[in-house]
Amino acid sequence: MVTFSLQASPSDAASWIELARRAEAAGYDALLAADHPGAVATPFVALAAAASVTTTIGLGSYVANAGIREPMLLAADVATLDLVSGGRARLGIGAGHTPAEWRAVGRERPDVAGRVRRAVAVTEAVRALLDGDEVTVDTDDLVVRAARLDTPRPVQRRVPVTVGTANSTLLRWAGAHADVVGLAGLGRTLPDGYMHEVRWRVADIEAQLAHVAAGAEGRAEPPALEALVQRVVVTDDAEAAAAELAGQTGLDVEELLATPYVLIGTEDEIVAAVDGHRRRWGITRYVVRAEALDALAPVLPRVAALS
């Protein structure tokens, strides 16, 4: 089954509550909130508010920054969200990339290898805490001493964990351990600390999926694959709509329309593209921005029926 989730962040209470209701009514699988302290609302507080006006939609971070989040506090946030939502919490987690977020908590951003090590250590610790284990870690990347999450306990037996990344080492680890691998399709962080170069060409995608497959070797059930979509345009002139973005990314229009990180075309063309990504690469989950909510609503039942 192919699913779509909506990533958003509140700017005021009324519109956020309305967005949560609309996303659930439209058939989105989850409402997800980004984690950029100082730049967007705190995800778990926002999601708890959304939980109070919804009943079925999943609720999760996308993605929590493991570099600046401590496992005990992160696990408690997730468990509390699971409790107040009646078992709908999800944890999306990644290595982080914005230097200002480290400086804001009194540290300097580590190099890529250090961020990846920290992400793995934090994710393992949070998973163990949510599972009810006592956790002790003492390394250069993470220190946790006799941590236990006694209360609240999650409602779900296992809170699903999505690891969002484009890093080869973390992709392999996620292939071995995550419930969902969130394919970011992003490369080097640009000077603003938020934007990235893109890795959207077919060769890039297949290289990333090869890392996931290598990590998943031997798993009885491999992780689901999810793409973070950066642009959605429903139009009857896909090439014209794609031309501007193609120039910005360095891809040509054909390359852009072939990537799962962009969905541009008529409803029929978008359904066909999603089906093609599913058949070719096994991608069955998508995350889109809030502005795509209405445009994609008619597509959701159609992609859910793909087989």
Backbone as a ProteinNet text record, in pm:
[ID]
protein_1_A
[PRIMARY]
MVTFSLQASPSDAASWIELARRAEAAGYDALLAADHPGAVATPFVALAAAASVTTTIGLGSYVANAGIREPMLLAADVATLDLVSGGRARLGIGAGHTPAEWRAVGRERPDVAGRVRRAVAVTEAVRALLDGDEVTVDTDDLVVRAARLDTPRPVQRRVPVTVGTANSTLLRWAGAHADVVGLAGLGRTLPDGYMHEVRWRVADIEAQLAHVAAGAEGRAEPPALEALVQRVVVTDDAEAAAAELAGQTGLDVEELLATPYVLIGTEDEIVAAVDGHRRRWGITRYVVRAEALDALAPVLPRVAALS
[TERTIARY]
84.1	0	87.7	59	132.6	63	140.6	84.2	155.7	84.5	139.6	121.8	224.9	217.9	243.9	199.6	208.4	303.3	404.9	496.2	457.9	442.5	399.5	445.7	427.1	458.6	359.8	313.4	211.4	266.8	184.3	214	113.4	-1.7	-100.7	-189.2	-260	-335.8	-449.3	-526.5	-646.2	-612.9	-514.5	-482.4	-416.8	-341.1	-277.9	-382.6	-478.3	-584.6	-664.7	-694	-768.3	-688	-557.7	-473	-474.8	-463.2	-464.1	-594.7	-706	-836.4	-847.7	-802.7	-811.6	-722.1	-602.1	-511.5	-571	-629.8	-692.3	-810.7	-895.2	-1013.1	-974.3	-862.3	-819.1	-757.9	-718	-660.4	-509.9	-446.9	-301.9	-270.2	-161.1	-123.5	-74.6	-5	50.2	66.3	64.1	101.8	236.8	334.3	471.8	520.9	604.2	654.1	806.3	865.5	1011.1	1067.5	1199.3	1266.8	1384.6	1360.9	1466.8	1447.5	1499.8	1478.1	1516.5	1426.5	1449.7	1396.7	1366.5	1317.7	1176.1	1134.9	998	948.9	819.2	760.8	817.1	821.5	867	774	827	738.3	643	688.8	602.8	491.7	516.4	409.3	303	347.6	254.1	173.2	239	171.4	72.7	103.7	8.7	-119	-105.6	-224.5	-304.6	-235.2	-303.8	-373.3	-313.2	-373.1	-509.4	-527.6	-651.9	-771.3	-747	-859	-864.9	-787	-787.3	-799.9	-825.9	-844.6	-766.4	-728.1	-665.1	-529.1	-503.4	-381.2	-258.4	-150.4	-25.5	35.2	122.3	180.1	327.3	414.6	556.1	648	769.1	874.9	932.8	972.4	1032.2	1130.4	1254.8	1300.2	1364.4	1359.9	1426.8	1577.8	1642.6	1787.5	1859.7	1913	1982.5	2106.6	2159.9	2281	2261.2	2141	2117.2	2008.6	1949.7	1845.8	1905.6	1868.9	1915.4	1815.1	1862.5	1772.6	1661.6	1692.5	1591.3	1476.2	1510.2	1407.1	1329.8	1400	1334	1239.3	1284.1	1198.5	1075.2	1093.2	979.2	879.8	929.3	839.6	759.9	827.4	760.2	656.7	693.8	601.7	480.4	503.5	392.2	298.8	355.3	272.5	193.3	256.9	186	70	93.6	-10.5	-129.2	-102.8	-214.2	-283.7	-217.3	-279.7	-345.2	-335.3	-393.6	-316.8	-183.4	-101.6	-73.6	-61.1	-38.5	97.4	186.3	314.9	409	493.3	602.9	725.9	840.7	965.7	1043.6	1059.7	1153.5	1277.7	1393.9	1518.4	1627.4	1717.5	1827.7	1948.8	2056.7	2183.7	2192.7	2101.8	2107	2208.4	2188.1	2280.2	2299.2	2218.1	2221.3	2316.3	2429.3	2528.4	2471.8	2379.1	2325.8	2257.9	2203.8	2133.8	2231	2350.1	2452.5	2501.5	2527.5	2576.7	2475.6	2346.7	2242.2	2239.2	2291.5	2297.1	2440.2	2527.2	2660.7	2764.2	2740.5	2837.9	2863.3	2970.7	2996.7	2953.2	2901.4	2856.3	2973	2961.3	3068.2	3080.5	3186.6	3199	3095.2	3087.5	2983.9	2991.9	3113.5	3128.1	3080.2	3112	3068.5	2917.9	2855.9	2709.7	2643	2699.7	2642.5	2655.6	2772.4	2789.9	2690.4	2674.6	2581.2	2437.7	2399.8	2264.2	2235.3	2331.4	2313.4	2299.4	2387.8	2386.1	2256.3	2210.6	2086.5	1966.8	1962.1	1849.5	1843.9	1958.7	1961.4	1914.6	1957.2	1918.9	1769.5	1715.8	1572.6	1489.7	1533.2	1461.7	1458.6	1570.7	1577.4	1490.7	1492.4	1409.7	1261.1	1220.6	1080.8	1040.4	1137.2	1110	1109.3	1145.9	1141.9	1273.6	1382.6	1513.5	1580.8	1673.9	1762.2	1881	1922.1	2025.2	2141.3	2260.6	2383.7	2477.1	2524.7	2620	2725.1	2852.3	2959	3063.7	3042	3135	3159.1	3248.4	3273.7	3150.7	3063.6	2948.1	2822.7	2812.1	2689.8	2719.3	2663.6	2672.3	2530.7	2492.2	2362.7	2389.4	2337.2	2367.1	2238.6	2220.1	2109.2	1975.5	1950.9	1825.4	1715.5	1598.2	1480.5	1359	1273.7	1147.8	1036.3	1017	915.6	775.1	763.9	634.5	655.6	574.2	469.8	527.3	460.6	497	416.6	477.1	401.6	281	177.4	60	92.3	163.9	201.2	307	300.9	405.7	539.5	539.1	662.8	632	686.9	670.5	756.6	697.8	776.4	883.7	1003.1	1115.4	1154.7	1155.9	1204	1339	1438.2	1568.7	1577	1586.4	1593.7	1737.3	1784.7	1925.5	1954.1	2069.5	2125.7	2269.2	2315	2451.8	2465.6	2570.5	2583.8	2593.4	2669.7	2683.2	2550.9	2480.4	2352.7	2245.3	2252.4	2159	2176.3	2301.1	2323.7	2272.7	2299.5	2252	2099	2037.6	1891.5	1835.3	1903.2	1858	1853.3	1946	1952.9	1856.1	1822.3	1754.7	1625.4	1605	1489.2	1363.5	1249.2	1121.6	1098.3	1141.5	1127.6	1259.1	1305.5	1420.9	1366.8	1389.8	1346.7	1454.5	1430.4	1527.9	1517.8	1620.4	1617.6	1661.5	1748.2	1794.7	1877	1939.2	2009.4	2158.8	2235.1	2380.1	2434.1	2542	2611.5	2519.3	2528.2	2450.8	2508.1	2421.5	2464.4	2487.3	2548.7	2591	2480.7	2352.6	2247.3	2217.5	2274.6	2255.7	2130	2042.8	1916.2	1902.4	1940.5	1928.1	2044.8	2023.8	2122.5	2141.7	2254.9	2266.1	2176	2139.8	2049.6	2120.4	2073.7	2120.1	1996.8	1945.2	1816.6	1826.5	1944.2	1953.7	1936.9	1901.6	1877.3	1997.5	2117.6	2236.9	2251.1	2217.4	2223	2124.4	2001.9	1897	1936.5	1984.4	2016.4	2137.3	2230.9	2343.5	2295.6	2205	2151	2073.3	1993.4	1915.1	2004.7	2118.8	2212.2	2267.2	2291.3	2336.4	2228.1	2102.7	1992.9	1982.8	1990.2	1978.3	2091.3	2211.1	2324	2300.7	2249	2220.7	2108.4	2010.7	1892	1913.6	2028.4	2053.4	2036.8	1955.1	1931	1809.1	1754.2	1631.7	1513.7	1428.6	1309.5	1216	1209.6	1123.8	1203.8	1240.4	1322.3	1241.9	1309.9	1238.1	1159.2	1051.4	980.5	1066.9	1046.6	1123	1031.6	1079.4	998.6	1079.5	1017	1084.2	1028.4	1117.7	1078.9	1064.8	941.4	911.7	929.3	1008.9	1039.8	947.7	882.3	794	679.4	556.6	438.1	367.1	343.5	268.2	173.7	43.2	-55.3	-84.8	-49.1	-56.4	-69.3	-120.6	-126.2	-7.1	91.3	214	333.4	365.5	468.9	604.7	637.6	770.4	790.7	688.1	700.4	711.8	633.9	637.4	770.3	832.4	958.5	1080.2	1064.5	1180.6	1254.4	1182.1	1247.9	1324.8	1261.1	1328	1446.3	1433.6	1545.6	1667.8	1647.1	1758.7	1821.8	1740.2	1790.6	1871.8	1837.5	1900.9	2014.2	2026.2	2129.8	2089.3	1964.9	1914.4	1844.1	1831.4	1745.7	1602.3	1508.3	1366.4	1335.1	1391.3	1366.3	1414.6	1533.6	1586.8	1498.3	1452.9	1371.6	1240	1175.1	1045.4	1058.2	1180.6	1201.6	1227.5	1254.2	1293.2	1172	1178.9	1067.2	1060.5	1160	1162.6	1083.3	1026.2	942.7	825	704.7	584.8	517.2	531.7	480.3	406.5	285.3	208.2	60.5	-17.1	-158.7	-174.5	-296.3	-318.2	-280.4	-318.5	-285	-133.7	-61.4	84.2	150.5	99	156.2	130.5	10.4	-17.8	74.9	94.9	183.4	327.1	372.1	507.8	525.3	429	435.7	437.5	354.9	353.7	487.2	546.2	676.3	786.1	785.2	884.9	866.3	743.3	715	768.5	743.1	786.1	937.8	996.3	1139.7	1224.3	1184.7	1271.2	1210.7	1082.1	1018.5	978.9	974.6	933	781.1	730.9	586.2	533	620.3	578	635.8	557.8	599.3	564.1	649.3	622.4	619.4	510	495.8	472.9	495.4	476.8	328.7	298.6	159.6	87.1	159.7	93.4	39.9	81.3	32.4	-95.3	-143	-255	-372.9	-425.2	-545.4	-516	-402.9	-372.1	-360.8	-306.7	-286.3	-402.8	-498	-607.3	-677.9	-706.8	-772.8	-684.1	-552.2	-457.4	-448.5	-474.2	-447.8	-522.6	-653.6	-719.8	-671.8	-625.3	-578.6	-445	-351.2	-222.9	-235.7	-332.2	-353.2	-399.7	-462.4	-514.6	-414.3	-294.4	-194.5	-151.8	-134.5	-89.6	-17.3
-119.5	0	124.7	219.3	344.5	447.2	517.9	618.1	751.6	857.1	991.6	1049.9	1116.5	1190	1336.9	1420.8	1565	1623.1	1697	1764.1	1910.7	1958.7	2096.8	2142.9	2271.8	2328.6	2440.2	2455.6	2557.4	2699.2	2792.4	2934.5	2999.4	2933.9	2977.3	2856.8	2865.5	2750.7	2711	2808.1	2776	2707.5	2760.7	2701.3	2564.2	2544.5	2414.6	2307.9	2340.6	2246.3	2212.3	2314.6	2291.8	2205.6	2229.6	2149.5	2002.8	1976.8	1839.1	1769.4	1838.2	1779.5	1752.9	1849.4	1834.8	1722.1	1710.8	1604	1466.9	1452	1324.1	1295.4	1395.1	1374.8	1340.4	1397.6	1372.3	1234	1169	1035.6	1029.8	1136.9	1130.9	1032.3	961.6	857.8	915.7	1030.1	1089.7	1239.2	1309.6	1451	1456	1517.3	1515.9	1658.4	1677.4	1811.2	1810.6	1913.1	1926.1	1965.6	1949	1980	2072.2	2202.6	2303	2406.7	2380.4	2471.4	2614.7	2706.1	2846.4	2890	2792.6	2825.5	2775.9	2669.6	2617.7	2576.5	2551.3	2509.1	2375.1	2353.4	2225.9	2114.2	2009.3	1912.1	1840.4	1793.4	1707.2	1784.8	1911.2	1994.6	2017.8	2052.5	2075.6	1949.5	1836.2	1711.1	1667.5	1697.9	1667.3	1748.2	1873.4	1954.3	1893.7	1846.7	1783.2	1654.6	1582.5	1457.7	1482.2	1600.1	1627.1	1647.2	1670.2	1695.8	1591.8	1483.6	1377	1242.4	1137.6	1005.6	893.6	912.7	801.8	835.1	958.8	993.9	974.5	920.2	908	1044.9	1052.2	1179.8	1159.4	1235.2	1209.7	1324.7	1318.5	1413.6	1376.3	1479	1449.9	1561.1	1545.5	1443.1	1511.4	1443.5	1495.2	1495.8	1600.1	1616.3	1541.7	1424.9	1344.2	1412.6	1507.8	1575.6	1661.1	1713.7	1805.3	1755	1640.4	1583.8	1472.4	1470.8	1366.1	1251.1	1125.9	1011.5	1005.9	1036.3	1026.8	1123.6	1247.1	1347.7	1317.3	1270.4	1237.6	1119.2	1015.9	900.3	938.3	1025.7	1070	1148.4	1233.4	1307.4	1212.6	1114.3	1019.9	938	889.1	808.1	889.2	1014.3	1100.9	1125.9	1152.1	1169.3	1042.9	927.4	801.9	785.1	824.1	813.6	903.5	1032	1125.6	1107.2	1040.4	1017.2	880.3	800.3	666.6	571.1	587.3	492.2	529.4	659.9	703.3	768.7	764.5	833.3	760.3	839.8	788.8	871.9	811	884	886.3	1006.3	1026.4	1091.1	1040.6	1089.4	1094.5	1191.9	1205.7	1264.7	1280.1	1323.5	1474.2	1551	1695.5	1756.2	1884.7	1946.8	2096.1	2160.9	2306.5	2351.7	2414.8	2449.9	2534	2625.2	2713.9	2637	2519.9	2442.9	2387.2	2350.4	2307.2	2426	2537.2	2654	2701.4	2687.8	2732.4	2651.4	2528.4	2447.1	2439.7	2528.9	2542	2447.8	2392.9	2301	2339.7	2286.2	2302.6	2176.7	2195.3	2080.3	1988.3	1857.5	1763.5	1745.8	1678	1643.4	1536.9	1499.8	1406.2	1274.5	1219.5	1090.7	1099.8	1212.8	1230.5	1242.2	1311.5	1324.2	1190.2	1110.5	978.9	888.2	887.2	804.9	844.7	974.2	1023.1	982.9	995	958.7	812.2	725.6	582.4	557.9	619.2	596.9	646.6	764.6	819.5	735.1	694.7	614.4	480.3	416.5	289.9	309.5	417.6	442.4	471.4	551.9	583	457.2	377.4	252.7	164.5	151.1	66.6	122.5	254	315.4	294.7	312.4	290.6	144.8	54.2	-88.6	-130.6	-39	-68.6	-110.3	-98.6	-139.4	-27.4	-65.2	32.2	56	182	218.8	289.3	238.3	304.7	309.3	428	447.7	544.8	518.4	610.1	612.3	699.2	714.3	862.7	892.1	1031.9	1096.5	1015	1067.5	1079.6	998.4	998.8	942.7	1008.3	958.1	949.3	829.6	803.5	708.2	737.9	653.3	601.1	470.1	400	467.3	499.5	564.7	460.8	491.5	406.5	495.7	451	521.1	441.6	468.6	395.4	450.3	583.2	646.9	774.9	797.5	707.9	600.8	489.7	386.9	407.6	380.7	393.9	300.2	341.7	256.7	145.2	181.2	82.1	-13.4	-136.6	-231.8	-186.9	-129.9	-80.4	47.6	157.5	284.3	279.7	302.5	295.6	404	366.2	458.5	475.1	599.4	635.4	703.6	656.5	723.1	796.1	927.9	1009.2	1049.2	1017.1	1042.4	1024.1	1075.2	1042	993.9	984	941	790.8	745.6	603.9	515.5	558.1	478.5	468	580	579.2	505.9	511.4	433.2	283.5	238.1	95.8	59.1	145.6	116.8	115.3	210.9	215.2	92	47.2	-74.2	-193.5	-195.9	-306.7	-291.2	-166.3	-146.2	-66.6	19	108.2	37.1	91.2	45.7	107.8	232.4	305.8	378.1	373.7	453.8	573.4	692.8	815.1	864.6	852.6	893.1	1043.5	1114.6	1260.1	1312.7	1239.9	1285	1412.1	1438.5	1564.8	1542.6	1639.1	1633.3	1737.2	1802.2	1897.3	2009.8	2044.8	2157.5	2288.6	2375.6	2503.7	2605.9	2720	2812.8	2861.3	2860.7	2908	2809.7	2687.4	2588.5	2505.5	2538.4	2467.8	2402.2	2474.3	2422.1	2327.5	2246.3	2144	2137.3	2083.3	2028.5	1905.6	1865.7	1750.8	1631.7	1513.6	1387.8	1313.9	1363.5	1317.7	1234.8	1224.9	1148.8	999.5	926.5	782.8	711.8	746.2	680.6	708.5	831.3	865.2	780.9	772.1	697.1	551	494.2	351.6	323.4	417.4	400	402.9	494.9	502.3	374.6	327.7	206.5	83.1	84	-26.9	-32.3	83.5	86.4	32.9	72.9	22.1	-129.1	-178.2	-322.5	-398.9	-342.5	-409.7	-419.1	-312.3	-316.8	-411.6	-422.9	-505.2	-652.9	-688.3	-828.9	-916.6	-1018.3	-1109.4	-1075	-955.6	-920.3	-996.9	-1046.7	-1117	-1021.5	-898.2	-796.9	-668.2	-630.7	-510	-385.2	-272.9	-149.7	-98.2	-25.3	45.9	161.5	201.9	311.2	430.5	547.2	668.6	781.2	858.5	971.4	1103	1197	1331.4	1416.3	1452.1	1522.7	1673.4	1734.5	1876.5	1967.8	1914.5	1999.4	1914.4	1963.2	1901.4	2006.9	1975.3	2065.1	1978.9	2001.7	1933.3	2025.5	1980.6	2064.2	1976.6	2035.3	1960.3	1993.3	2065.3	2093.2	2068.9	1941.5	1903	1958.9	1956.3	2002.3	2149.9	2230.6	2374.2	2398.2	2325.5	2343	2298.1	2198.8	2145	2226.4	2309.4	2375.7	2465.2	2545	2636.6	2560.8	2459.1	2380.8	2304.5	2257.8	2187.9	2278.4	2403.3	2496.3	2520.7	2525.5	2551.4	2434	2313.5	2194.2	2139.4	2187.4	2135.4	2010	1964.1	1849.9	1900.6	1814.9	1852.2	1809.7	1851.9	1828.1	1679	1601.3	1457.8	1393	1431.7	1378.6	1418.5	1542.3	1591.8	1516.3	1493.4	1426.1	1277.2	1224.5	1082.5	1056.5	1161.8	1142.2	1134.6	1056.2	1050.9	1171.1	1259.5	1375.7	1493.5	1474.5	1575.7	1503.8	1556.9	1501.7	1614.3	1611.5	1717.4	1653.7	1700	1650.5	1649.2	1589.3	1569.2	1465.6	1451.9	1349.4	1211.9	1184.3	1054.8	1036.7	1141.5	1131.5	1111.1	1176.8	1158.5	1017.4	965.1	826.3	731	754.5	668.1	677.1	797.1	813.6	738.8	752.4	683.1	532.4	484.6	341.2	297	381.6	348.3	342.8	435.8	432.4	308.3	270.5	150.6	25.8	15.3	-103.8	-108.2	7.1	10.7	3.5	78.1	95.3	46.9	14.7	-29.7	84.1	205.9	320.8	319.8	311.9	302.7	411	499.9	604.2	737.9	842.9	976	1075.2	1174.5	1286.6	1412.4	1488	1611.1	1728.5	1848.8	1970.2	2005.1	2092.6	2127.2	2187.4	2261.8	2326.6	2227.5	2102.2	2000.2	1931.6	1966.4	1894.8	1879.2	1988.3	1982.4	1927.3	1965.8	1923.9	1773.2	1708.4	1563.8	1482.3	1548	1473.3	1376.6	1417	1321.5	1203.7	1219.8	1114.8	1005.3	1038.2	944	812.1	811.3	680.4	602.1	671.5	603.4	534.3	601.3	537.3	427.9	444.6	341.5	210.7	219.1	99.5	33.5	90.4	32.1	-105	-196.7	-332	-396.7
0	0	0	-86.1	-93	-4.3	78.6	168.4	152.5	187.9	190.4	329.8	380.1	505.1	477.1	569.8	552.9	657	611.7	703.4	714.1	838.2	859.5	996.4	1023	1153.6	1180.8	1305.3	1332.6	1334.9	1287.8	1304	1398.2	1417.1	1515.5	1547.4	1658	1707.5	1613.2	1568.1	1490.9	1358.7	1286.1	1156.3	1172.2	1279.2	1302.9	1333.2	1416.3	1448.8	1323.8	1243	1119.8	1022.7	1013.9	926	968.3	1096.8	1145.3	1107.3	1126.6	1091.9	942.3	862.2	716	666.6	722.2	679.7	710.3	827.6	862.4	770.5	747	662	518.8	471.2	333.3	315.3	424.9	414.7	422.1	470.7	490.4	603	586.6	681.8	813.6	807.4	929.3	910.1	1022.3	1028.9	1098.1	1033.2	1080.6	1100.6	1202.3	1234.5	1236.5	1175.1	1169	1305.8	1320.2	1445.9	1417.7	1427.5	1412.2	1523.2	1642.6	1755.3	1721.1	1751.6	1722.3	1588.3	1499.5	1365.7	1341.3	1409.8	1397.4	1535.8	1545.4	1672.3	1716.9	1848	1902.2	1855.1	1791.9	1726.7	1820.1	1934.8	2015.4	2085.7	2117.9	2172.7	2065.8	1945	1835.5	1804.2	1803.8	1769.3	1877.6	2003.2	2110.5	2092.6	2049.4	2021.6	1906.7	1802.6	1690.4	1733.6	1828	1876.3	1938.8	1999.8	2072.2	1980.2	1850.8	1758.3	1646.8	1656.7	1557.7	1627.1	1548.7	1609	1541.6	1416.1	1343.5	1283.4	1249	1177	1266.3	1209.2	1281.9	1308.8	1411	1453	1485.3	1419.5	1444.6	1409.4	1461.5	1426.2	1291.1	1215	1084	1047.7	1095	1188.5	1308	1423.9	1542.6	1521.2	1567.6	1550.9	1663.3	1632.2	1733.4	1787.3	1714.1	1758.2	1881.1	1899.8	2012.3	2106.6	2076.5	2162.4	2247.9	2375.5	2465.3	2467.9	2469.6	2457.2	2561.6	2687	2791	2764.6	2728.7	2703.8	2576.2	2474	2347.9	2365.9	2435.8	2460.6	2541.3	2641.1	2721.5	2636.9	2546.2	2456.7	2368.2	2309.7	2221.4	2298.5	2415.7	2495.1	2539.3	2576.2	2615.6	2498.6	2380.9	2261.4	2231.5	2247.2	2222.9	2320.7	2445.9	2547.7	2515.4	2489.4	2471.1	2337	2240.8	2109.9	2099.6	2205.3	2199.8	2111.1	2104.8	2031.5	1888	1860.3	1721.8	1699.1	1798.4	1785.5	1691.4	1626.8	1544.9	1577.3	1562.1	1582.2	1453.1	1397.9	1288.7	1345.5	1308.4	1366.9	1261	1275	1181.6	1250.6	1176.2	1234	1251.8	1191.3	1201.6	1107.2	1074.5	978.8	999.1	1082.3	1091.6	1202.5	1169.8	1272.4	1387	1356.8	1460.7	1572.1	1541.7	1644.5	1747.9	1706.4	1802	1885.3	1819.6	1892.4	1995.9	1963.9	2056.1	2185.2	2181.7	2303.7	2358.3	2308	2365.3	2310.7	2190.9	2132	1986.8	1931.2	1788.6	1715.4	1596.3	1517.9	1486.7	1515.7	1481	1329.9	1288.6	1147.9	1112.8	985.8	940.4	1016.4	1029.4	1098.2	1242.9	1308.7	1446.7	1458	1362.9	1365.8	1342.3	1253.6	1226.8	1348.9	1412.5	1532.4	1640.8	1660.1	1760.3	1724.8	1598.2	1556.1	1584.4	1553.6	1580.2	1729.8	1808.4	1953.3	2015.7	1974.5	2030.1	1987.9	1862.1	1814.7	1887.3	1905.2	1978.6	2122	2184.7	2323.5	2335.5	2246.2	2250.5	2224.7	2127.5	2099.2	2223.7	2291.4	2410.5	2523	2541.8	2645.3	2616.6	2492.4	2456.6	2473.7	2456.8	2474.4	2621	2711.9	2854.3	2915.9	2841.9	2892.2	2970.2	3056.6	3120.8	3028.4	3017.8	2920.5	2990.2	2965.4	3007.2	2887.1	2853.9	2744.6	2794.3	2764.9	2804	2693.4	2596	2484.4	2461.4	2368.3	2333.6	2269.9	2210.1	2137.1	2223	2328.8	2409	2546.8	2648	2785.1	2841.8	2883.8	2947.4	3062.6	3180	3296	3359.5	3353.5	3419.5	3392.4	3266.2	3228	3209.8	3260.8	3241.5	3216.8	3127.8	3102.1	3170.5	3297.3	3373.3	3347.5	3339.3	3317.6	3237.9	3133	3084.1	2992.7	2985.6	2889.3	2761.1	2644	2519	2516.4	2447.1	2426.6	2327.1	2220.6	2119.4	2174.3	2127	2164.7	2110.5	1990.3	1929.5	1854.1	1898.8	1828.6	1702.2	1584.1	1460	1455.2	1408.6	1398.2	1251.2	1207.8	1074.7	1089.1	1015.6	1010.3	877	884.9	764.7	735.4	615.3	585	436.3	394.8	264.5	280.9	405.7	434.3	417.2	352	318.8	443.2	542.9	664.7	739	749.6	821.2	741.7	610	528.4	554.4	563.9	591.7	730.9	828.6	963.6	966.5	899.6	895.3	825.5	721.2	654.5	748.3	844.1	938.6	1055.8	1093.9	1221.8	1217.7	1119.7	1120.7	1073.4	1112.5	1056.9	920.1	905.4	779.4	752.8	628.5	587.8	510.6	565.9	500.4	406.6	278.2	177.1	156.6	200.9	194.7	58.4	-8.9	-139.9	-134.8	-20.7	-1.3	12.7	-34.3	-25.1	70.5	33.4	119.6	163.9	293.7	346.1	292.9	243.4	188.1	301	269.8	374.9	468.5	425.4	514.8	627.9	619.1	723.7	710.4	615.6	599.7	461.8	357.7	221.9	190.4	84.8	49.4	-101.1	-140.3	-274.7	-281.8	-403.7	-416.4	-479.3	-441.1	-500.2	-550.6	-663.7	-713.8	-841.1	-899.1	-1022.9	-996.4	-1099.2	-1086.1	-1024.1	-1068.7	-1014.6	-864.9	-821.9	-679.6	-599.7	-650.7	-580.7	-568.6	-675.5	-672.9	-584.3	-577	-484.9	-340	-308.6	-173	-138	-231.5	-204.6	-191.7	-257.8	-242.2	-100.5	-39.4	99.5	192.8	168.6	251.1	237.6	115.6	92.3	158.7	155	220.1	370.6	429.6	571.8	606.9	518	544.9	516.7	463.5	429.4	553.6	540.6	651.7	735	717	789.3	731.7	818.9	771.6	698.8	748.2	687.3	673.1	552.1	534.6	568.2	589.8	622.5	503.4	531.9	426.1	378	253.9	193.7	171.8	215.3	211.7	149.1	62.3	-3.1	48.3	78.5	119.4	-6.4	-40	-164.8	-143.7	-229.5	-214.6	-295.3	-396.1	-477.5	-533.6	-516.7	-575.4	-659	-786.2	-873.7	-955.9	-940.5	-1023.8	-1141.6	-1261.1	-1380.2	-1503.6	-1611.9	-1738.1	-1827.5	-1773.7	-1848.4	-1756.3	-1736.3	-1640.1	-1678.5	-1806	-1847.3	-1817.3	-1843	-1814.5	-1664.5	-1586.1	-1440.8	-1382.1	-1446.1	-1395	-1437.9	-1540	-1599.8	-1500.1	-1422.8	-1329.3	-1222.2	-1164.3	-1060	-1116.3	-1239.7	-1302.5	-1308.5	-1345.1	-1351.4	-1215.7	-1111.9	-976.9	-922.9	-963.5	-907.2	-992.1	-1116.1	-1204.2	-1278.8	-1260.8	-1335.7	-1460.7	-1561.1	-1672.9	-1641.1	-1722.2	-1693.7	-1687.2	-1776.9	-1777.4	-1647.9	-1603.1	-1477	-1359.4	-1361	-1250.7	-1241.1	-1354.6	-1354.3	-1321.2	-1328.3	-1298.1	-1150.7	-1071.7	-932.9	-840.5	-734.1	-639.4	-547.1	-552.9	-465	-520.4	-639.4	-703.9	-767.3	-748.9	-811.9	-888.8	-1021.1	-1107.3	-1224.2	-1251.4	-1364.6	-1333.9	-1422.2	-1396.1	-1284.5	-1233.3	-1132.4	-1186.9	-1312.5	-1373.6	-1381.8	-1420.7	-1433.6	-1297.8	-1194.3	-1060.5	-1010.3	-1032.4	-993.3	-1067.5	-1195.6	-1274.3	-1224.3	-1188.5	-1137.5	-1005.7	-916.1	-787.4	-807.5	-899.4	-928.3	-986.4	-1070.2	-1126.7	-1021.8	-928.4	-820.8	-733.5	-711.2	-630.3	-698.7	-827.1	-901.2	-920	-946.2	-975.3	-850	-745.7	-629.2	-497.5	-497.6	-373.8	-281.6	-332.1	-250.4	-239.2	-116.6	-94.7	-2.2	43.4	135.6	89.1	106	66	176.4	192.6	281.9	196.6	205	127.1	221.3	171.6	250.8	262.8	357.9	387.8	267.9	183.4	70.5	-32.4	-23.4	-116.5	-67.7	50.1	112	16.9	-33.1	-116.1	-254.8	-311.9	-448.8	-461	-358	-365.2	-308.5	-243.2	-181.3	-278	-403.9	-494.3	-534.2	-518.2	-557.9	-452.3	-326	-217.1	-230.3	-256.2	-269.7	-390.5	-492.3	-612.8	-587.7	-519	-494.1	-387.8	-295.5	-193.7	-255.4	-373.6	-439.3	-533	-547.1	-636.5	-587.1	-678.9	-640.9	-758.2
[MASK]
+++++++++++++++++++++++++++++++++++++++++++++++++++++++++++++++++++++++++++++++++++++++++++++++++++++++++++++++++++++++++++++++++++++++++++++++++++++++++++++++++++++++++++++++++++++++++++++++++++++++++++++++++++++++++++++++++++++++++++++++++++++++++++++++++++++++++++++++++++++++++++++++++++++++++++++++++++

